[in-house]
Amino acid sequence: MIPSPPATEYEKEIRALYRERNERTFGHEPKPPKKSHRWLDFIVLLILISVFSITSSLVIYLWFIPQFSLQFAEQNSHTVVAQPELADDFTKQLIGSSATVFAARSIKAGASLAEQSYLSSEALGQAFVLSSDGWLVTTQAVVSNTKGNYVVVPADGRVYQATAVALDPVAPLAYLKIEVRNLTAIPFASQEDILVNSPVLALTGETQGSARSWYLRYLANVATRTPLATRAELPTSSETLPDRFILDQALPAGSKGAPVINMEGKVVGLVADYGGSLRGLVPLINLLPAMDTLFSEQKVRRPLFGATYIQTDWLVTTEPINSSGAILVSNAKRAAVVSKSPAAAAGLKEGDKILSVAGKKFSYSSLSLVLQRYRPGDVIELTIERAGKEQVVKVTLGEIAGEYYNAETK
């Protein structure tokens, strides 16, 4: 490389003039340009992107995924609920308060263990413990004959002979008595505890295809009645309980008569057929008055009113109905007001609309269900509408008793 010749005096003067001008313009001599560090900037950018990606992933994992998982669980909540997922005391309580009912078999002396056994596939259905001293309730689809021979297997796994059988004269319920102590009874849900879309649990009995299992369901309807074949069946006796609660999905075989509880551990009703599938519930609210005579007299006594009615909540009409209530109407088999009944003695007439009982409106319950709050002999105050005017009527309830059979006193 050929060395540059030394600067001349003229070049030195020119450079001095440039320095002087730069100092006046910029206040200092311009610094030489920095070397480029773009590779370092690129590395810093990659680090920032990585930190952002990791943070976003953590947020998604900790927040969004649980939310989607919850929704997924809710959408699939109609399947079996694993028992460990429920509180131990909760499961023990319900398991201890349920039992399986079988038709008793004649077992010969010297029979083998297999011949002595009751198979789960032979079960008539389930029952629910009413008292610690051996009273149970089931539906009449499970026990329909007071003189039938039944055995009951509660949570302890032992087989007990039913010593008494009683049928409810109003509700489709049957009651069994076994000689045992220390059974587990749990409380009933009140009308206020029973809400549409609220979750409930059913404990199904064992079958040949599956073990005892929990099922989660939702109450789809709490204000319906038993299905009707014709319009002529719409007028209902005040001594028949038409009310049913409806589950969003049917329960499997083996759950007939099984208790269904809410998330507070209170019994809502017993599983029954509705429209050909096990998705109906016979409500157990207002059962306490009947239990009093069941325990003391071993017989179910219900209040007698003596009327035939249509609940306005059951109707879908072209003309709007001004107020809800129970309209007294006759049907092919029964008068609107039965002769010599408590309703007749109080002066009620066909066409009267009962608006409330003891000042309380029906609120989705039928007249039949509301009357079960009372005992025979009680005096109730009705607000009725007759010819467009309201008036108050007092009725003294009579008595209707159900069938009963005691194997020990036959």
Wavefront OBJ file of the C-alpha trace (Angstrom):
o trace
v 0.000 0.000 0.000
v 1.451 3.390 -1.024
v 1.540 5.848 1.947
v -0.398 9.117 1.618
v 1.791 12.210 1.049
v 1.978 14.652 3.987
v -0.770 17.317 4.090
v 0.167 20.648 2.611
v -0.270 23.912 4.421
v -3.322 24.658 2.295
v -5.041 21.361 3.300
v -4.267 22.060 6.949
v -5.956 25.443 6.696
v -9.019 23.912 5.002
v -9.367 21.304 7.758
v -9.039 23.992 10.414
v -11.836 26.013 8.759
v -14.147 22.917 8.702
v -13.499 22.259 12.406
v -14.245 25.896 13.254
v -17.537 25.817 11.246
v -18.651 22.542 12.885
v -17.993 23.903 16.347
v -20.117 26.967 15.583
v -22.922 24.876 14.081
v -23.063 21.863 16.436
v -21.258 23.160 19.488
v -18.787 20.347 19.240
v -16.880 18.405 16.747
v -19.056 15.671 15.234
v -18.391 12.219 16.590
v -17.638 9.425 14.218
v -20.635 7.100 13.557
v -21.099 4.184 15.968
v -20.593 0.703 14.798
v -23.863 -1.213 14.045
v -25.116 -3.693 16.729
v -28.198 -5.004 14.922
v -27.452 -8.574 15.923
v -27.645 -7.540 19.592
v -30.991 -5.820 19.019
v -32.285 -8.971 17.352
v -31.285 -11.083 20.361
v -33.052 -8.688 22.762
v -36.184 -8.842 20.589
v -36.135 -12.646 20.676
v -35.860 -12.613 24.464
v -38.849 -10.241 24.788
v -40.938 -12.401 22.454
v -40.066 -15.518 24.471
v -41.011 -13.881 27.768
v -44.351 -12.723 26.303
v -45.097 -16.208 24.943
v -44.353 -17.896 28.274
v -46.478 -15.377 30.178
v -49.406 -15.810 27.771
v -49.215 -19.582 28.066
v -49.326 -19.385 31.848
v -52.346 -17.101 31.750
v -54.190 -19.444 29.373
v -53.325 -22.484 31.481
v -54.234 -20.923 34.815
v -57.407 -19.057 33.777
v -58.957 -19.955 30.439
v -58.458 -23.739 30.529
v -60.277 -24.168 33.867
v -63.168 -22.116 32.500
v -63.486 -24.304 29.413
v -63.094 -27.405 31.547
v -65.932 -26.245 33.816
v -68.202 -25.704 30.822
v -67.281 -29.104 29.475
v -68.044 -30.703 32.829
v -71.414 -28.987 32.965
v -72.278 -30.168 29.464
v -71.397 -33.720 30.413
v -72.839 -33.663 33.930
v -75.594 -36.088 32.992
v -73.270 -39.047 33.342
v -72.297 -41.051 36.391
v -70.786 -39.017 39.207
v -67.875 -40.824 40.787
v -68.533 -41.338 44.490
v -65.116 -39.968 45.671
v -66.046 -36.608 44.109
v -68.790 -36.171 46.708
v -68.288 -35.447 50.376
v -67.941 -38.634 52.431
v -70.592 -37.669 54.972
v -72.948 -36.717 52.140
v -72.621 -40.086 50.396
v -72.786 -42.102 53.592
v -75.925 -40.258 54.604
v -77.821 -41.007 51.415
v -76.539 -44.564 51.050
v -77.592 -45.186 54.657
v -81.069 -43.817 53.961
v -81.836 -45.964 50.910
v -82.719 -49.632 50.554
v -83.587 -52.212 47.890
v -86.954 -54.010 47.795
v -87.439 -57.593 46.594
v -90.387 -59.949 46.348
v -89.773 -62.577 49.028
v -88.973 -66.078 47.813
v -89.597 -69.438 49.437
v -86.229 -70.924 50.309
v -86.111 -74.631 51.008
v -84.174 -76.084 53.903
v -80.663 -77.054 52.914
v -80.645 -74.677 49.934
v -77.236 -73.649 48.629
v -75.897 -70.110 49.056
v -76.694 -69.381 45.423
v -80.284 -70.548 45.906
v -80.643 -68.407 49.041
v -79.326 -65.250 47.382
v -81.397 -62.382 46.025
v -80.014 -61.219 42.705
v -79.839 -57.511 42.016
v -81.637 -58.131 38.723
v -84.632 -59.411 40.733
v -85.057 -56.142 42.664
v -88.488 -54.526 42.443
v -86.968 -51.107 43.072
v -85.633 -48.795 45.742
v -87.033 -47.360 48.971
v -86.201 -44.436 51.237
v -85.882 -44.503 55.040
v -88.524 -42.461 56.868
v -87.576 -43.339 60.436
v -84.662 -44.901 62.277
v -86.911 -47.683 63.624
v -87.641 -49.250 60.230
v -90.320 -47.342 58.289
v -89.538 -46.832 54.592
v -91.387 -45.278 51.652
v -91.340 -46.229 47.978
v -93.671 -45.814 45.021
v -96.663 -48.003 44.251
v -94.871 -49.044 41.059
v -92.507 -50.946 43.388
v -94.971 -52.090 46.075
v -98.615 -52.221 45.000
v -100.176 -54.945 47.152
v -100.637 -54.663 50.904
v -100.761 -58.451 51.156
v -97.642 -58.982 49.069
v -94.618 -60.671 50.611
v -91.620 -58.341 50.505
v -88.068 -58.259 51.826
v -85.890 -55.174 52.186
v -82.104 -54.875 52.030
v -80.844 -51.623 53.615
v -77.285 -50.307 53.648
v -76.028 -52.979 56.065
v -76.608 -55.624 53.348
v -78.831 -57.836 55.498
v -82.222 -59.160 54.343
v -85.221 -58.072 56.439
v -88.786 -59.313 56.097
v -91.382 -56.544 55.720
v -93.733 -56.904 58.686
v -96.237 -54.227 57.595
v -97.289 -52.689 54.291
v -99.451 -49.564 53.836
v -100.643 -47.818 50.689
v -101.176 -44.062 50.515
v -104.780 -43.183 49.572
v -103.799 -39.950 47.776
v -100.172 -40.078 46.602
v -98.800 -43.052 44.592
v -96.677 -44.065 47.594
v -96.296 -47.276 49.587
v -94.847 -47.761 53.055
v -92.933 -50.734 54.449
v -91.951 -51.626 58.031
v -88.971 -53.782 58.918
v -87.735 -54.727 62.376
v -84.432 -52.895 62.630
v -82.957 -49.981 64.547
v -80.527 -47.158 63.781
v -81.452 -46.561 60.154
v -80.496 -43.161 58.716
v -83.322 -40.741 57.927
v -82.682 -37.415 56.180
v -84.994 -34.369 55.910
v -87.381 -33.455 53.115
v -86.908 -30.446 50.870
v -89.512 -27.706 51.244
v -91.402 -26.086 48.381
v -88.975 -23.148 48.528
v -85.984 -25.495 48.099
v -87.285 -26.882 44.792
v -86.347 -24.713 41.820
v -86.248 -25.265 38.069
v -82.736 -25.990 36.715
v -81.403 -26.796 40.184
v -79.073 -29.838 40.300
v -80.139 -33.025 42.080
v -78.526 -36.395 42.742
v -80.033 -39.841 42.352
v -78.569 -43.023 43.803
v -79.461 -45.980 41.613
v -79.584 -49.513 42.867
v -77.326 -52.315 41.747
v -78.212 -54.240 38.599
v -76.561 -57.086 36.785
v -75.020 -54.561 34.381
v -73.749 -51.902 36.807
v -72.938 -51.286 40.436
v -74.678 -48.734 42.652
v -74.009 -45.336 41.074
v -74.674 -41.641 41.521
v -76.328 -39.699 38.738
v -76.425 -35.938 38.423
v -79.583 -34.467 36.922
v -81.400 -31.132 36.794
v -85.016 -30.336 37.606
v -86.521 -29.428 34.239
v -90.061 -28.821 35.499
v -91.570 -28.536 38.982
v -95.124 -27.698 37.934
v -96.387 -30.515 35.731
v -98.915 -33.297 36.190
v -99.140 -36.933 35.223
v -99.548 -37.477 31.453
v -103.110 -37.666 30.172
v -104.512 -39.899 27.451
v -107.552 -37.714 26.686
v -108.985 -34.301 27.598
v -111.691 -36.082 29.580
v -109.024 -37.037 32.155
v -108.091 -33.411 32.820
v -110.554 -32.853 35.721
v -108.852 -34.348 38.770
v -110.054 -35.579 42.134
v -108.869 -33.587 45.142
v -108.001 -36.977 46.659
v -105.522 -37.838 43.877
v -102.026 -36.358 43.726
v -101.275 -35.498 40.056
v -98.140 -33.418 40.683
v -94.817 -34.555 39.249
v -91.360 -33.053 39.076
v -89.523 -33.785 35.829
v -85.793 -34.456 35.384
v -83.939 -33.231 32.319
v -82.913 -36.809 31.436
v -84.133 -40.267 32.347
v -82.418 -42.464 34.912
v -81.368 -46.055 34.180
v -83.149 -49.235 35.174
v -82.773 -50.026 38.855
v -83.648 -46.503 40.014
v -87.434 -46.945 40.304
v -88.490 -45.591 43.693
v -84.981 -44.272 44.433
v -84.668 -41.063 46.484
v -83.467 -37.929 44.702
v -81.802 -35.243 46.822
v -80.750 -31.646 46.278
v -77.287 -30.252 46.973
v -78.284 -29.457 50.552
v -78.840 -33.138 51.301
v -82.657 -32.892 51.403
v -84.962 -35.340 49.643
v -86.935 -33.870 46.734
v -88.906 -36.939 45.644
v -88.874 -40.566 44.538
v -88.112 -41.685 40.976
v -91.189 -42.668 38.984
v -92.173 -43.381 35.400
v -93.156 -40.378 33.310
v -94.106 -40.844 29.675
v -92.463 -44.262 29.472
v -89.109 -43.372 31.051
v -87.768 -42.925 34.568
v -87.571 -39.133 34.607
v -90.504 -38.265 36.858
v -90.408 -37.621 40.601
v -93.237 -38.137 43.065
v -92.860 -35.125 45.402
v -92.429 -35.810 49.120
v -93.219 -32.288 50.281
v -96.221 -32.153 52.651
v -95.673 -35.784 53.666
v -95.088 -35.047 57.370
v -98.785 -34.937 58.406
v -99.351 -38.406 56.913
v -96.245 -39.730 58.677
v -97.713 -38.866 62.084
v -100.543 -41.386 61.742
v -98.274 -43.869 59.969
v -95.929 -44.027 62.955
v -98.636 -43.922 65.643
v -101.343 -46.082 64.022
v -99.423 -47.830 61.225
v -101.981 -46.410 58.794
v -101.853 -43.415 56.433
v -104.673 -40.912 56.987
v -105.072 -38.066 54.514
v -107.485 -35.087 54.500
v -110.727 -35.463 52.525
v -112.015 -32.418 50.602
v -114.430 -33.932 48.100
v -114.160 -31.954 44.861
v -113.146 -32.348 41.229
v -111.126 -29.570 39.666
v -108.891 -28.325 36.857
v -105.804 -26.324 37.759
v -105.540 -23.266 35.507
v -101.769 -23.788 35.255
v -102.491 -26.971 33.286
v -104.491 -25.145 30.620
v -103.399 -23.668 27.292
v -106.438 -21.768 26.002
v -107.260 -19.283 23.247
v -108.716 -16.887 25.810
v -106.465 -15.638 28.627
v -107.295 -16.677 32.195
v -107.357 -13.685 34.510
v -106.130 -15.433 37.663
v -104.607 -18.780 38.538
v -106.391 -21.260 40.741
v -108.426 -24.465 40.828
v -111.773 -24.419 38.978
v -114.374 -26.897 40.250
v -115.692 -28.925 37.297
v -117.233 -32.356 36.928
v -116.052 -35.277 34.818
v -117.726 -38.431 33.539
v -117.196 -40.293 36.820
v -117.341 -37.638 39.511
v -119.254 -34.458 40.327
v -117.520 -31.118 40.733
v -118.603 -31.137 44.380
v -119.132 -34.614 45.820
v -122.383 -35.052 47.713
v -122.083 -34.970 51.533
v -118.385 -34.109 51.292
v -116.631 -31.356 53.287
v -116.640 -29.202 50.111
v -120.418 -29.632 49.780
v -120.964 -28.871 53.476
v -119.059 -25.604 53.013
v -121.401 -24.573 50.175
v -118.943 -24.816 47.278
v -120.482 -25.081 43.794
v -119.465 -26.152 40.317
v -117.692 -23.290 38.541
v -116.183 -21.830 41.710
v -112.499 -20.961 41.354
v -110.351 -21.514 44.451
v -107.752 -18.733 44.421
v -105.860 -19.466 47.641
v -105.776 -21.702 50.706
v -105.157 -20.023 54.070
v -104.176 -16.862 52.217
v -101.486 -18.595 50.125
v -101.761 -18.888 46.348
v -100.968 -22.185 44.679
v -97.597 -21.204 43.156
v -97.373 -24.152 40.710
v -98.715 -26.697 43.228
v -102.047 -28.378 42.606
v -104.990 -28.099 44.989
v -104.405 -31.751 45.916
v -100.800 -31.123 46.935
v -101.667 -27.996 48.930
v -104.378 -29.872 50.868
v -101.785 -32.421 52.030
v -100.277 -29.776 54.319
v -103.240 -30.362 56.622
v -104.627 -33.138 58.791
v -108.116 -34.599 58.917
v -110.293 -32.363 61.064
v -108.388 -29.149 60.295
v -110.441 -26.096 59.348
v -109.037 -24.317 56.284
v -109.980 -20.939 54.865
v -110.435 -20.715 51.091
v -110.608 -17.581 48.979
v -112.852 -18.341 46.024
v -114.113 -16.462 42.990
v -117.801 -16.893 42.141
v -119.576 -14.898 39.419
v -116.634 -12.489 39.257
v -116.638 -11.725 42.990
v -114.277 -12.980 45.674
v -115.457 -14.452 48.947
v -114.038 -16.476 51.836
v -115.256 -19.991 52.670
v -114.266 -22.192 55.608
v -114.015 -25.954 55.136
v -113.607 -28.634 57.817
v -111.577 -31.421 56.252
v -112.726 -35.017 56.480
v -110.585 -38.142 56.411
v -109.563 -40.755 53.876
v -107.524 -43.750 55.008
v -105.320 -45.975 52.899
v -105.050 -49.758 52.742
v -102.981 -51.444 55.406
v -101.759 -54.946 56.183
v -99.774 -56.147 59.186
v -98.237 -59.583 58.822
v -97.962 -59.949 62.602
v -101.669 -59.306 63.318
v -103.293 -61.034 60.325
l 1 2 3 4 5 6 7 8 9 10 11 12 13 14 15 16 17 18 19 20 21 22 23 24 25 26 27 28 29 30 31 32 33 34 35 36 37 38 39 40 41 42 43 44 45 46 47 48 49 50 51 52 53 54 55 56 57 58 59 60 61 62 63 64 65 66 67 68 69 70 71 72 73 74 75 76 77 78 79 80 81 82 83 84 85 86 87 88 89 90 91 92 93 94 95 96 97 98 99 100 101 102 103 104 105 106 107 108 109 110 111 112 113 114 115 116 117 118 119 120 121 122 123 124 125 126 127 128 129 130 131 132 133 134 135 136 137 138 139 140 141 142 143 144 145 146 147 148 149 150 151 152 153 154 155 156 157 158 159 160 161 162 163 164 165 166 167 168 169 170 171 172 173 174 175 176 177 178 179 180 181 182 183 184 185 186 187 188 189 190 191 192 193 194 195 196 197 198 199 200 201 202 203 204 205 206 207 208 209 210 211 212 213 214 215 216 217 218 219 220 221 222 223 224 225 226 227 228 229 230 231 232 233 234 235 236 237 238 239 240 241 242 243 244 245 246 247 248 249 250 251 252 253 254 255 256 257 258 259 260 261 262 263 264 265 266 267 268 269 270 271 272 273 274 275 276 277 278 279 280 281 282 283 284 285 286 287 288 289 290 291 292 293 294 295 296 297 298 299 300 301 302 303 304 305 306 307 308 309 310 311 312 313 314 315 316 317 318 319 320 321 322 323 324 325 326 327 328 329 330 331 332 333 334 335 336 337 338 339 340 341 342 343 344 345 346 347 348 349 350 351 352 353 354 355 356 357 358 359 360 361 362 363 364 365 366 367 368 369 370 371 372 373 374 375 376 377 378 379 380 381 382 383 384 385 386 387 388 389 390 391 392 393 394 395 396 397 398 399 400 401 402 403 404 405 406 407 408 409 410
